[in-house]
């Protein structure tokens, strides 16, 4: 199994001097401000605002379990490297 350093070295544009996720989280926490006030406004006036609470629909839309898929998947590990491949769909 590859190490994190080996995987990172293979990434295009990887910068070992980049900030760690911990440092980024600390930086972003300094920019965030707690909500000081909550207003109740109409839905059409809410564009560009941040919700104080979740909005949950009282009805399911669509009214049934739904699973959608766009595209196809295959196990790339089973393909020959650097070889042409034609898939029939």
N, CA, C and O atoms as CSV, one atom per row, in Angstrom:
chain,resi,resn,atom,element,x,y,z
A,1,UNK,N,N,0.842,-1.181,0.000
A,1,UNK,CA,C,0.000,0.000,0.000
A,1,UNK,C,C,0.886,1.244,0.000
A,1,UNK,O,O,1.893,1.300,0.706
A,2,UNK,N,N,0.501,2.237,-0.799
A,2,UNK,CA,C,1.279,3.468,-0.883
A,2,UNK,C,C,1.079,4.322,0.363
A,2,UNK,O,O,0.037,4.264,1.016
A,3,UNK,N,N,2.089,5.106,0.673
A,3,UNK,CA,C,1.978,6.051,1.779
A,3,UNK,C,C,1.293,7.315,1.280
A,3,UNK,O,O,1.177,7.526,0.073
A,4,UNK,N,N,0.840,8.154,2.205
A,4,UNK,CA,C,0.224,9.421,1.832
A,4,UNK,C,C,1.226,10.267,1.050
A,4,UNK,O,O,0.854,10.916,0.071
A,5,UNK,N,N,2.480,10.266,1.466
A,5,UNK,CA,C,3.512,11.048,0.777
A,5,UNK,C,C,3.695,10.570,-0.662
A,5,UNK,O,O,3.877,11.387,-1.566
A,6,UNK,N,N,3.648,9.256,-0.883
A,6,UNK,CA,C,3.797,8.724,-2.240
A,6,UNK,C,C,2.616,9.124,-3.122
A,6,UNK,O,O,2.795,9.508,-4.277
A,7,UNK,N,N,1.427,9.032,-2.572
A,7,UNK,CA,C,0.232,9.410,-3.336
A,7,UNK,C,C,0.273,10.902,-3.655
A,7,UNK,O,O,0.007,11.304,-4.787
A,8,UNK,N,N,0.606,11.722,-2.661
A,8,UNK,CA,C,0.655,13.170,-2.857
A,8,UNK,C,C,1.695,13.555,-3.901
A,8,UNK,O,O,1.474,14.481,-4.681
A,9,UNK,N,N,2.822,12.859,-3.925
A,9,UNK,CA,C,3.885,13.157,-4.889
A,9,UNK,C,C,3.434,12.897,-6.322
A,9,UNK,O,O,3.978,13.489,-7.254
A,10,UNK,N,N,2.453,12.024,-6.512
A,10,UNK,CA,C,1.949,11.706,-7.848
A,10,UNK,C,C,0.885,12.690,-8.325
A,10,UNK,O,O,0.523,12.686,-9.501
A,11,UNK,N,N,0.388,13.522,-7.435
A,11,UNK,CA,C,-0.672,14.455,-7.796
A,11,UNK,C,C,-0.100,15.633,-8.563
A,11,UNK,O,O,0.893,16.233,-8.150
A,12,UNK,N,N,-0.728,15.960,-9.677
A,12,UNK,CA,C,-0.284,17.091,-10.474
A,12,UNK,C,C,-0.521,18.380,-9.688
A,12,UNK,O,O,-1.618,18.605,-9.178
A,13,UNK,N,N,0.485,19.207,-9.593
A,13,UNK,CA,C,0.355,20.471,-8.884
A,13,UNK,C,C,0.483,20.355,-7.382
A,13,UNK,O,O,0.227,21.328,-6.673
A,14,UNK,N,N,0.871,19.201,-6.872
A,14,UNK,CA,C,1.013,19.025,-5.423
A,14,UNK,C,C,2.113,19.931,-4.898
A,14,UNK,O,O,3.201,19.988,-5.471
A,15,UNK,N,N,1.840,20.627,-3.832
A,15,UNK,CA,C,2.806,21.526,-3.210
A,15,UNK,C,C,3.045,21.076,-1.776
A,15,UNK,O,O,2.164,21.231,-0.930
A,16,UNK,N,N,4.231,20.516,-1.483
A,16,UNK,CA,C,4.494,20.049,-0.119
A,16,UNK,C,C,4.531,21.188,0.896
A,16,UNK,O,O,4.479,20.944,2.101
A,17,UNK,N,N,4.622,22.437,0.416
A,17,UNK,CA,C,4.630,23.588,1.320
A,17,UNK,C,C,3.220,24.129,1.579
A,17,UNK,O,O,3.054,25.122,2.287
A,18,UNK,N,N,2.221,23.482,1.012
A,18,UNK,CA,C,0.843,23.936,1.186
A,18,UNK,C,C,0.430,23.814,2.650
A,18,UNK,O,O,1.012,23.044,3.414
A,19,UNK,N,N,-0.575,24.582,3.019
A,19,UNK,CA,C,-1.078,24.542,4.391
A,19,UNK,C,C,-1.709,23.190,4.696
A,19,UNK,O,O,-2.283,22.546,3.818
A,20,UNK,N,N,-1.596,22.778,5.933
A,20,UNK,CA,C,-2.271,21.552,6.359
A,20,UNK,C,C,-3.756,21.855,6.547
A,20,UNK,O,O,-4.147,23.016,6.664
A,21,UNK,N,N,-4.568,20.825,6.575
A,21,UNK,CA,C,-6.004,21.030,6.781
A,21,UNK,C,C,-6.272,21.665,8.144
A,21,UNK,O,O,-7.205,22.455,8.284
A,22,UNK,N,N,-5.471,21.330,9.139
A,22,UNK,CA,C,-5.630,21.929,10.472
A,22,UNK,C,C,-5.382,23.427,10.410
A,22,UNK,O,O,-6.140,24.209,10.985
A,23,UNK,N,N,-4.310,23.836,9.705
A,23,UNK,CA,C,-4.008,25.262,9.575
A,23,UNK,C,C,-5.100,25.992,8.801
A,23,UNK,O,O,-5.473,27.110,9.156
A,24,UNK,N,N,-5.610,25.368,7.750
A,24,UNK,CA,C,-6.682,25.981,6.963
A,24,UNK,C,C,-7.929,26.148,7.825
A,24,UNK,O,O,-8.578,27.193,7.777
A,25,UNK,N,N,-8.268,25.132,8.611
A,25,UNK,CA,C,-9.444,25.228,9.483
A,25,UNK,C,C,-9.286,26.350,10.499
A,25,UNK,O,O,-10.245,27.071,10.775
A,26,UNK,N,N,-8.092,26.506,11.060
A,26,UNK,CA,C,-7.848,27.603,12.013
A,26,UNK,C,C,-8.023,28.958,11.327
A,26,UNK,O,O,-8.631,29.872,11.884
A,27,UNK,N,N,-7.483,29.075,10.112
A,27,UNK,CA,C,-7.588,30.318,9.352
A,27,UNK,C,C,-9.049,30.654,9.067
A,27,UNK,O,O,-9.483,31.788,9.274
A,28,UNK,N,N,-9.807,29.664,8.590
A,28,UNK,CA,C,-11.213,29.895,8.266
A,28,UNK,C,C,-12.037,30.214,9.506
A,28,UNK,O,O,-12.980,31.002,9.437
A,29,UNK,N,N,-11.693,29.615,10.628
A,29,UNK,CA,C,-12.417,29.887,11.874
A,29,UNK,C,C,-12.269,31.351,12.278
A,29,UNK,O,O,-13.168,31.918,12.898
A,30,UNK,N,N,-11.140,31.962,11.931
A,30,UNK,CA,C,-10.941,33.377,12.244
A,30,UNK,C,C,-11.813,34.272,11.368
A,30,UNK,O,O,-12.144,35.390,11.763
A,31,UNK,N,N,-12.184,33.795,10.189
A,31,UNK,CA,C,-13.019,34.577,9.282
A,31,UNK,C,C,-14.506,34.444,9.593
A,31,UNK,O,O,-15.290,35.344,9.291
A,32,UNK,N,N,-14.887,33.336,10.191
A,32,UNK,CA,C,-16.304,33.073,10.467
A,32,UNK,C,C,-16.765,33.884,11.676
A,32,UNK,O,O,-16.037,34.047,12.655
A,33,UNK,N,N,-17.977,34.379,11.577
A,33,UNK,CA,C,-18.562,35.118,12.691
A,33,UNK,C,C,-19.846,34.419,13.128
A,33,UNK,O,O,-20.609,33.939,12.290
A,34,UNK,N,N,-20.083,34.362,14.427
A,34,UNK,CA,C,-21.323,33.729,14.887
A,34,UNK,C,C,-22.538,34.572,14.486
A,34,UNK,O,O,-22.437,35.785,14.307
A,35,UNK,N,N,-23.671,33.911,14.350
A,35,UNK,CA,C,-24.911,34.611,14.017
A,35,UNK,C,C,-25.299,35.474,15.207
A,35,UNK,O,O,-25.423,34.980,16.328
A,36,UNK,N,N,-25.490,36.768,14.959
A,36,UNK,CA,C,-25.802,37.695,16.042
A,36,UNK,C,C,-27.303,37.916,16.181
A,36,UNK,O,O,-27.788,38.260,17.258
A,37,UNK,N,N,-28.035,37.719,15.087
A,37,UNK,CA,C,-29.457,38.037,15.107
A,37,UNK,C,C,-30.182,37.145,14.109
A,37,UNK,O,O,-29.636,36.807,13.059
A,38,UNK,N,N,-31.403,36.768,14.435
A,38,UNK,CA,C,-32.227,35.962,13.534
A,38,UNK,C,C,-33.448,36.787,13.149
A,38,UNK,O,O,-34.115,37.371,14.003
A,39,UNK,N,N,-33.731,36.825,11.830
A,39,UNK,CA,C,-34.903,37.525,11.323
A,39,UNK,C,C,-35.835,36.526,10.658
A,39,UNK,O,O,-35.382,35.516,10.120
A,40,UNK,N,N,-37.113,36.796,10.690
A,40,UNK,CA,C,-38.066,36.019,9.907
A,40,UNK,C,C,-38.488,36.891,8.740
A,40,UNK,O,O,-39.039,37.977,8.922
A,41,UNK,N,N,-38.217,36.387,7.511
A,41,UNK,CA,C,-38.554,37.136,6.304
A,41,UNK,C,C,-39.238,36.200,5.322
A,41,UNK,O,O,-39.201,34.981,5.489
A,42,UNK,N,N,-39.853,36.763,4.315
A,42,UNK,CA,C,-40.524,35.971,3.290
A,42,UNK,C,C,-39.519,35.219,2.436
A,42,UNK,O,O,-38.359,35.616,2.326
A,43,UNK,N,N,-39.971,34.137,1.837
A,43,UNK,CA,C,-39.093,33.270,1.056
A,43,UNK,C,C,-38.437,34.017,-0.104
A,43,UNK,O,O,-37.274,33.762,-0.415
A,44,UNK,N,N,-39.158,34.932,-0.747
A,44,UNK,CA,C,-38.595,35.640,-1.896
A,44,UNK,C,C,-37.558,36.686,-1.479
A,44,UNK,O,O,-36.746,37.115,-2.299
A,45,UNK,N,N,-37.582,37.092,-0.226
A,45,UNK,CA,C,-36.584,38.035,0.278
A,45,UNK,C,C,-35.362,37.318,0.850
A,45,UNK,O,O,-34.402,37.964,1.272
A,46,UNK,N,N,-35.395,35.996,0.865
A,46,UNK,CA,C,-34.334,35.221,1.510
A,46,UNK,C,C,-33.146,34.920,0.598
A,46,UNK,O,O,-32.153,34.351,1.051
A,47,UNK,N,N,-33.232,35.291,-0.675
A,47,UNK,CA,C,-32.148,35.013,-1.612
A,47,UNK,C,C,-30.842,35.655,-1.129
A,47,UNK,O,O,-30.798,36.847,-0.822
A,48,UNK,N,N,-29.789,34.849,-1.068
A,48,UNK,CA,C,-28.486,35.344,-0.633
A,48,UNK,C,C,-28.309,35.358,0.875
A,48,UNK,O,O,-27.267,35.788,1.370
A,49,UNK,N,N,-29.299,34.901,1.603
A,49,UNK,CA,C,-29.226,34.868,3.061
A,49,UNK,C,C,-28.792,33.493,3.547
A,49,UNK,O,O,-28.752,32.538,2.771
A,50,UNK,N,N,-28.467,33.396,4.829
A,50,UNK,CA,C,-28.090,32.138,5.470
A,50,UNK,C,C,-29.231,31.716,6.385
A,50,UNK,O,O,-29.753,32.523,7.153
A,51,UNK,N,N,-29.613,30.443,6.297
A,51,UNK,CA,C,-30.708,29.947,7.133
A,51,UNK,C,C,-30.269,29.785,8.583
A,51,UNK,O,O,-29.156,29.335,8.857
A,52,UNK,N,N,-31.141,30.151,9.499
A,52,UNK,CA,C,-30.872,29.938,10.916
A,52,UNK,C,C,-31.233,28.513,11.319
A,52,UNK,O,O,-30.653,27.961,12.254
A,53,UNK,N,N,-32.186,27.924,10.617
A,53,UNK,CA,C,-32.645,26.565,10.904
A,53,UNK,C,C,-32.878,25.840,9.580
A,53,UNK,O,O,-33.092,26.475,8.547
A,54,UNK,N,N,-32.834,24.520,9.616
A,54,UNK,CA,C,-33.112,23.729,8.422
A,54,UNK,C,C,-34.555,23.934,7.971
A,54,UNK,O,O,-35.456,24.091,8.795
A,55,UNK,N,N,-34.763,23.931,6.665
A,55,UNK,CA,C,-36.109,23.944,6.096
A,55,UNK,C,C,-36.371,22.533,5.594
A,55,UNK,O,O,-35.643,22.031,4.737
A,56,UNK,N,N,-37.399,21.897,6.119
A,56,UNK,CA,C,-37.713,20.515,5.770
A,56,UNK,C,C,-39.117,20.461,5.195
A,56,UNK,O,O,-40.073,20.938,5.806
A,57,UNK,N,N,-39.228,19.877,4.019
A,57,UNK,CA,C,-40.523,19.764,3.363
A,57,UNK,C,C,-41.418,18.793,4.128
A,57,UNK,O,O,-40.949,17.750,4.582
A,58,UNK,N,N,-42.694,19.123,4.277
A,58,UNK,CA,C,-43.618,18.200,4.943
A,58,UNK,C,C,-44.032,17.037,4.044
A,58,UNK,O,O,-44.648,16.081,4.516
A,59,UNK,N,N,-43.699,17.109,2.753
A,59,UNK,CA,C,-44.037,16.030,1.824
A,59,UNK,C,C,-42.778,15.563,1.109
A,59,UNK,O,O,-41.844,16.336,0.899
A,60,UNK,N,N,-42.768,14.289,0.739
A,60,UNK,CA,C,-41.638,13.747,-0.006
A,60,UNK,C,C,-41.764,14.124,-1.474
A,60,UNK,O,O,-42.836,13.988,-2.065
A,61,UNK,N,N,-40.676,14.596,-2.060
A,61,UNK,CA,C,-40.670,14.939,-3.476
A,61,UNK,C,C,-39.457,14.285,-4.103
A,61,UNK,O,O,-38.336,14.660,-3.760
A,62,UNK,N,N,-39.617,13.333,-4.998
A,62,UNK,CA,C,-40.866,12.730,-5.447
A,62,UNK,C,C,-41.494,11.894,-4.329
A,62,UNK,O,O,-40.834,11.570,-3.343
A,63,UNK,N,N,-42.762,11.553,-4.490
A,63,UNK,CA,C,-43.477,10.858,-3.420
A,63,UNK,C,C,-43.163,9.365,-3.324
A,63,UNK,O,O,-44.000,8.586,-2.867
A,64,UNK,N,N,-41.972,8.963,-3.749
A,64,UNK,CA,C,-41.570,7.555,-3.683
A,64,UNK,C,C,-40.045,7.496,-3.602
A,64,UNK,O,O,-39.361,8.478,-3.889
A,65,UNK,N,N,-39.524,6.339,-3.208
A,65,UNK,CA,C,-38.076,6.166,-3.202
A,65,UNK,C,C,-37.567,6.331,-4.624
A,65,UNK,O,O,-38.165,5.813,-5.568
A,66,UNK,N,N,-36.470,7.049,-4.776
A,66,UNK,CA,C,-35.952,7.324,-6.111
A,66,UNK,C,C,-34.437,7.174,-6.113
A,66,UNK,O,O,-33.740,7.715,-5.254
A,67,UNK,N,N,-33.956,6.447,-7.071
A,67,UNK,CA,C,-32.519,6.314,-7.251
A,67,UNK,C,C,-32.230,6.572,-8.717
A,67,UNK,O,O,-32.763,5.886,-9.589
A,68,UNK,N,N,-31.395,7.552,-8.990
A,68,UNK,CA,C,-31.089,7.890,-10.377
A,68,UNK,C,C,-29.601,7.713,-10.633
A,68,UNK,O,O,-28.777,7.863,-9.731
A,69,UNK,N,N,-29.273,7.394,-11.874
A,69,UNK,CA,C,-27.881,7.179,-12.240
A,69,UNK,C,C,-27.658,7.780,-13.615
A,69,UNK,O,O,-28.491,7.636,-14.509
A,70,UNK,N,N,-26.560,8.438,-13.774
A,70,UNK,CA,C,-26.149,8.964,-15.065
A,70,UNK,C,C,-24.775,8.409,-15.363
A,70,UNK,O,O,-23.827,8.711,-14.639
A,71,UNK,N,N,-24.637,7.616,-16.394
A,71,UNK,CA,C,-23.325,7.115,-16.774
A,71,UNK,C,C,-23.129,5.660,-16.421
A,71,UNK,O,O,-24.066,4.950,-16.053
A,72,UNK,N,N,-21.887,5.236,-16.543
A,72,UNK,CA,C,-21.521,3.843,-16.328
A,72,UNK,C,C,-20.275,3.784,-15.456
A,72,UNK,O,O,-19.528,4.757,-15.362
A,73,UNK,N,N,-20.056,2.639,-14.821
A,73,UNK,CA,C,-18.864,2.450,-13.994
A,73,UNK,C,C,-18.247,1.105,-14.308
A,73,UNK,O,O,-18.945,0.165,-14.688
A,74,UNK,N,N,-16.942,1.015,-14.150
A,74,UNK,CA,C,-16.239,-0.250,-14.322
A,74,UNK,C,C,-14.991,-0.222,-13.460
A,74,UNK,O,O,-14.563,0.841,-13.010
A,75,UNK,N,N,-14.417,-1.371,-13.233
A,75,UNK,CA,C,-13.226,-1.495,-12.398
A,75,UNK,C,C,-11.996,-1.204,-13.242
A,75,UNK,O,O,-11.554,-2.056,-14.013
A,76,UNK,N,N,-11.445,-0.018,-13.102
A,76,UNK,CA,C,-10.289,0.389,-13.887
A,76,UNK,C,C,-9.059,-0.450,-13.631
A,76,UNK,O,O,-8.176,-0.529,-14.485
A,77,UNK,N,N,-8.985,-1.083,-12.463
A,77,UNK,CA,C,-7.825,-1.919,-12.139
A,77,UNK,C,C,-7.757,-3.145,-13.044
A,77,UNK,O,O,-6.692,-3.741,-13.199
A,78,UNK,N,N,-8.883,-3.523,-13.640
A,78,UNK,CA,C,-8.894,-4.693,-14.514
A,78,UNK,C,C,-8.524,-4.358,-15.958
A,78,UNK,O,O,-8.465,-5.249,-16.805
A,79,UNK,N,N,-8.275,-3.081,-16.241
A,79,UNK,CA,C,-7.934,-2.670,-17.599
A,79,UNK,C,C,-6.424,-2.661,-17.791
A,79,UNK,O,O,-5.669,-2.380,-16.860
A,80,UNK,N,N,-6.001,-2.966,-18.990
A,80,UNK,CA,C,-4.572,-2.932,-19.311
A,80,UNK,C,C,-4.129,-1.477,-19.416
A,80,UNK,O,O,-4.783,-0.665,-20.070
A,81,UNK,N,N,-3.017,-1.159,-18.768
A,81,UNK,CA,C,-2.510,0.209,-18.790
A,81,UNK,C,C,-2.028,0.569,-20.187
A,81,UNK,O,O,-1.442,-0.260,-20.883
A,82,UNK,N,N,-2.276,1.805,-20.592
A,82,UNK,CA,C,-1.800,2.352,-21.867
A,82,UNK,C,C,-2.245,1.517,-23.070
A,82,UNK,O,O,-1.508,1.417,-24.050
A,83,UNK,N,N,-3.415,0.927,-23.013
A,83,UNK,CA,C,-3.931,0.146,-24.138
A,83,UNK,C,C,-5.263,0.747,-24.573
A,83,UNK,O,O,-6.027,1.249,-23.749
A,84,UNK,N,N,-5.528,0.692,-25.854
A,84,UNK,CA,C,-6.796,1.191,-26.369
A,84,UNK,C,C,-7.928,0.303,-25.858
A,84,UNK,O,O,-7.747,-0.898,-25.657
A,85,UNK,N,N,-9.076,0.898,-25.654
A,85,UNK,CA,C,-10.211,0.151,-25.129
A,85,UNK,C,C,-11.481,0.649,-25.797
A,85,UNK,O,O,-11.703,1.855,-25.899
A,86,UNK,N,N,-12.305,-0.269,-26.248
A,86,UNK,CA,C,-13.605,0.066,-26.815
A,86,UNK,C,C,-14.654,-0.659,-25.994
A,86,UNK,O,O,-14.604,-1.880,-25.844
A,87,UNK,N,N,-15.601,0.096,-25.465
A,87,UNK,CA,C,-16.678,-0.489,-24.675
A,87,UNK,C,C,-17.973,-0.399,-25.473
A,87,UNK,O,O,-18.300,0.660,-26.009
A,88,UNK,N,N,-18.698,-1.483,-25.554
A,88,UNK,CA,C,-19.984,-1.498,-26.232
A,88,UNK,C,C,-21.077,-1.273,-25.201
A,88,UNK,O,O,-21.152,-1.968,-24.187
A,89,UNK,N,N,-21.913,-0.301,-25.476
A,89,UNK,CA,C,-22.986,0.023,-24.540
A,89,UNK,C,C,-24.306,-0.309,-25.190
A,89,UNK,O,O,-25.359,-0.117,-24.582
